[in-house]
Amino acid sequence: MKLRMTKTLRFWVDAACGHLQRHHPNLTKRQLVAQILLEYERRGDAMRCLDRHGRIVWKASPRFLSMLADAERDAHDDLAEWP
């Protein structure tokens, strides 16, 4: 079964997967992605829902999206302070 995710969540899962692959070379990418999604769900960064076809889809939680927006604002503010 394919793990369906929103684009935002896919980006962060792929980044985490690349990091973890170096530490767990014996796991497949699918196993790593499944572990990452479960960890994100446990932390409240991701949630499962059903798409319009009744399939399970993973998406970033509102809390995670808010955290990303805050980080983006902070980065813009930091860049504005440079001479």
N, C-alpha and C positions, 0 to 999 in steps of 0.2 A: 504494500500500500504506500502510495506517495504521501509525503508529509507536506501539506499545503500551508503556506505562510504568506502574510502580507509582505510587501516589498521592504518596508522599514524593518520588520522583524528578521526577514531573510538576511538583510545586510549585517545586522549585529550577530546573528547566529553564525554566519559565514566567517566573520572576524574572530569570534570565539573558537570556532572549529579549527581555523588555521593555527591558533595559539595552542589548543589542546592536542592537535595532531602530532606536534613535536614531542609532547610528553607521553602520549599513548599511541605509539606507532602500530600496535597490534590490533587496534579497533578500526572498524570500517567507518567511512564518513557518515553513513546512515546511523550507526551506533552512537557516534559522537553527537550528531545533530539531535538524536532522541534524548540523550543525556542532558544536553544543553537546554532543550525545550523544557524538560522536566524541572531542571534547576531554575530556569526563568519563571516557570509557573509557581514553583515553591516560594520564590522571592517576591512574587506579585508583579513581575515584569511582563509576563505573557499570560494569555488565557485562551482556552479553547472555545470555539463556537461552531455553529452550523452555517454553511453557506446556503444559497437559495436552492441548491440541489440536494441538501440534506447531508453533505459531506462535512467531516470535521476539518476545521481550518484553525490555524494558530494565528493570533494577532497580538500586537503589542498592547499592553494594558494602558488605560488612561494615565495611570501613575507613571509608567515608563515614558510615555509620550510627553508628559509634563516635564519630567526630568530631562529629557533630551532637549526640549524647548528652552529650559532654563540654562542648560549647558551652552546652547547656541547663542543665547543672549549674552552670557558671560564672555564667550569668545569674541563676539562683536564688540563688547565694551572694552575688552583687553586690547583689541586691535585699534580702537579709537584713541586709546591712551598713548599709543606709540607716536613719537615725534615725526 
